[in-house]
Structure formats: structure tokens, C-alpha cells
């Protein structure tokens, strides 16, 4: 599967950290680290798709914002991993990439609807995971990372609720009569 440039860059960055020696993480922290990486990689890939394949301007804008948000999140997560000698996955799970592959085959409103549904599902799942890590995590850096990313996830969910949920393509402008004419019906 062809990766988009920034996705490939993020994978390269993540793969470069795999060789570092990992210290013993509590299982909840290791699970969160993997989930956070998977979430960001999938969201980044589908955000990039939305900028190219989205039918509505709102979906394209949301895709661009997700790319910005998830690129920043991956950089932060990589720094946390590097600082703590943690190991990031080599690549996102195959099921996430299958979702991306499925979305690449869609067009128009069908793509927009599937994109929005996927963002909503992944962000709702991430919200729960990030809340749990921010409260119950044992690694202070991961707890801080989770706490800092919660507003970003909530912002994406709020954006979905406040106007992107019923995305419609822009209607074609109504034809206007030529200047100097009226639409009045002649009187009898």
C-alpha cells in the first residue's frame, strides 16, 4: 500500500525508535502507548485522504486539521518514547490500514460519510483511552501526554457535533435573471 509522505515520515520516525532499549512499563502504559500510536497513525492517514477525496469543503478542512493535530501528536509521542526508552510499534495494525484502504475506494458523499463515521468512532474510543491514561497511568510523561491531547480529541468531536455531521456539498447558485429584468408576472 502506498503511504502518503507524512505518514511514511511518521512511520520512519517510529521505526527509528524501535531499536531503543525499552524499560519495563506497566501493562496499562504499554497498551496506551500502542493505542495512542495506532490512533494517530490511522487518523493521520484518513485525514490526508479527506484533504484529497473529500467532497465538501468542511470535510477537506477537517481532514487538514486532523493531519496537523496528529502530526503534532506523533512528534510528542515520539519524544516521550525516546525520553523514556520506550518502544513504539513498527507500524499501525493491519486492521487500521484495512480501514484506510477501504476509504481510498470511496468517493463523494459516500467518502465524506465514511470518513466522518470513522473519525467519530476512533475519537470516541481514543477519548476513553486518553482519559484513563491521564488518571490511571503509571508513567508521568505518558499521563502528561494523554492530558495534553484530550482537548485536541474533544475539539475534533465538538467539530463533528457542531456542523460537520450533516455535511452537504455546496448547492449550485440559483440562476439569476439578467440585470434590468424582473421576475414579475405580467398583470392581466
C-alpha positions as CSV (number, residue, x, y, z in Angstrom):
1,X,0.0,0.0,0.0
2,X,1.3,3.4,-0.9
3,X,1.8,5.7,2.1
4,X,1.4,9.4,1.9
5,X,4.6,11.3,2.6
6,X,3.8,12.5,6.1
7,X,2.5,9.0,7.0
8,X,5.7,7.5,5.7
9,X,7.7,10.0,7.6
10,X,5.9,9.2,10.8
11,X,6.4,5.5,10.3
12,X,10.1,6.1,9.7
13,X,10.4,8.1,12.8
14,X,8.5,5.5,14.8
15,X,10.6,2.7,13.3
16,X,13.8,4.5,14.2
17,X,12.8,4.5,17.9
18,X,12.1,0.7,17.9
19,X,15.7,-0.1,18.4
20,X,15.9,1.7,21.7
21,X,16.0,-0.3,24.8
22,X,12.6,-0.4,26.5
23,X,12.3,-0.3,30.2
24,X,9.6,-2.2,32.0
25,X,6.4,-0.4,31.6
26,X,3.3,-1.2,33.4
27,X,1.0,-3.1,31.0
28,X,-1.6,-0.2,31.1
29,X,1.0,2.3,30.0
30,X,2.4,0.0,27.2
31,X,-1.2,-0.6,26.0
32,X,-1.8,3.1,26.0
33,X,1.4,3.8,24.1
34,X,0.4,1.4,21.4
35,X,-3.2,2.7,21.2
36,X,-2.1,6.3,21.0
37,X,0.3,5.5,18.2
38,X,-2.3,3.4,16.3
39,X,-4.9,6.2,16.8
40,X,-2.6,8.9,15.5
41,X,-1.4,6.9,12.5
42,X,-4.8,5.9,11.3
43,X,-6.3,9.4,11.9
44,X,-3.3,10.9,10.0
45,X,-3.8,8.6,7.0
46,X,-7.6,9.2,6.8
47,X,-7.1,13.0,7.4
48,X,-4.8,13.1,4.4
49,X,-7.3,11.1,2.3
50,X,-10.0,13.7,3.3
51,X,-8.0,16.6,2.0
52,X,-7.8,14.9,-1.4
53,X,-11.0,12.9,-1.6
54,X,-13.5,14.9,0.5
55,X,-16.4,16.2,-1.4
56,X,-17.4,19.0,0.9
57,X,-15.1,21.8,2.0
58,X,-15.9,21.1,5.6
59,X,-14.6,17.5,5.3
60,X,-11.4,18.7,3.5
61,X,-10.8,21.3,6.2
62,X,-11.4,18.8,9.0
63,X,-9.0,16.4,7.2
64,X,-6.3,19.1,7.1
65,X,-6.8,19.9,10.8
66,X,-6.6,16.2,11.7
67,X,-3.3,16.0,9.7
68,X,-1.9,18.9,11.7
69,X,-3.2,17.6,15.0
70,X,-2.0,14.0,14.5
71,X,1.4,15.0,13.1
72,X,2.0,17.1,16.3
73,X,0.7,14.2,18.5
74,X,3.1,11.8,16.9
75,X,6.0,14.1,17.4
76,X,5.1,14.5,21.1
77,X,4.6,10.7,21.5
78,X,7.9,10.0,19.8
79,X,9.7,12.4,22.2
80,X,8.0,10.8,25.2
81,X,9.0,7.3,23.9
82,X,12.6,8.4,23.3
83,X,13.0,10.2,26.7
84,X,11.7,7.1,28.5
85,X,13.4,4.4,26.3
86,X,10.0,3.1,25.2
87,X,9.3,1.2,22.1
88,X,6.7,2.4,19.6
89,X,5.1,-0.1,17.3
90,X,6.8,-0.5,13.9
91,X,3.6,0.2,12.0
92,X,-0.1,0.5,12.7
93,X,-2.1,-2.7,12.9
94,X,-3.3,-4.3,9.7
95,X,-6.9,-3.7,10.6
96,X,-6.3,0.1,10.8
97,X,-4.6,0.1,7.4
98,X,-7.5,-2.0,6.0
99,X,-9.9,0.8,7.1
100,X,-7.7,3.3,5.3
101,X,-7.6,1.1,2.2
102,X,-11.4,0.8,2.3
103,X,-11.8,4.6,2.4
104,X,-9.5,5.1,-0.5
105,X,-12.0,3.3,-2.7
106,X,-14.9,5.6,-1.8
107,X,-15.8,8.9,-3.5
108,X,-18.0,11.9,-3.0
109,X,-20.7,11.9,-0.3
110,X,-20.0,8.2,0.3
111,X,-16.4,9.0,1.3
112,X,-17.5,12.0,3.4
113,X,-19.9,9.9,5.4
114,X,-17.5,7.0,5.9
115,X,-14.7,9.5,6.9
116,X,-16.9,11.2,9.5
117,X,-18.1,7.9,10.9
118,X,-14.5,6.7,11.2
119,X,-13.3,9.9,12.9
120,X,-16.2,9.8,15.3
121,X,-15.6,6.1,16.2
122,X,-11.9,6.5,16.6
123,X,-12.1,9.7,18.6
124,X,-14.7,8.3,21.0
125,X,-12.5,5.3,21.6
126,X,-9.4,7.5,22.0
127,X,-11.2,9.8,24.4
128,X,-11.9,6.9,26.8
129,X,-8.3,5.6,26.5
130,X,-6.7,9.0,26.9
131,X,-8.9,9.8,29.9
132,X,-8.0,6.6,31.6
133,X,-4.3,7.1,31.0
134,X,-4.4,10.7,32.3
135,X,-5.9,9.4,35.5
136,X,-4.5,5.9,36.0
137,X,-1.3,5.8,34.1
138,X,1.9,5.0,35.9
139,X,4.3,6.8,33.6
140,X,4.2,10.6,34.3
141,X,5.3,11.5,30.8
142,X,2.5,9.4,29.2
143,X,0.0,10.8,31.7
144,X,1.0,14.3,30.7
145,X,0.9,13.4,27.0
146,X,-2.6,12.0,27.4
147,X,-3.8,15.0,29.4
148,X,-2.4,17.4,26.8
149,X,-4.1,15.5,23.9
150,X,-7.5,15.3,25.5
151,X,-8.5,18.8,24.4
152,X,-7.5,18.0,20.8
153,X,-9.7,14.9,20.7
154,X,-12.6,16.8,22.3
155,X,-12.1,19.5,19.8
156,X,-12.4,17.1,16.9
157,X,-15.5,15.6,18.4
158,X,-17.0,19.0,19.0
159,X,-16.3,19.9,15.4
160,X,-18.2,16.8,14.3
161,X,-21.2,17.8,16.5
162,X,-21.3,21.4,15.5
163,X,-21.6,21.4,11.9
164,X,-19.7,18.7,10.1
165,X,-22.1,15.9,11.0
166,X,-24.6,16.8,8.3
167,X,-22.2,17.7,5.6
168,X,-23.8,18.5,2.3
169,X,-22.0,19.7,-0.8
170,X,-22.4,23.3,-1.6
171,X,-25.6,23.8,-3.7
172,X,-25.2,25.3,-7.1
173,X,-26.2,29.0,-7.1
174,X,-29.7,29.8,-8.3
175,X,-29.9,31.3,-11.7
176,X,-30.5,35.0,-11.5
177,X,-32.4,36.8,-14.1
178,X,-30.4,39.2,-16.3
179,X,-30.0,42.7,-14.9
180,X,-32.7,45.1,-15.8
181,X,-35.4,42.3,-16.0
182,X,-37.8,41.3,-13.3
183,X,-39.5,38.1,-12.3
184,X,-42.9,39.7,-12.0
185,X,-45.7,38.1,-13.9
186,X,-47.4,40.4,-16.3
187,X,-50.8,41.7,-15.0
188,X,-53.9,40.7,-16.9
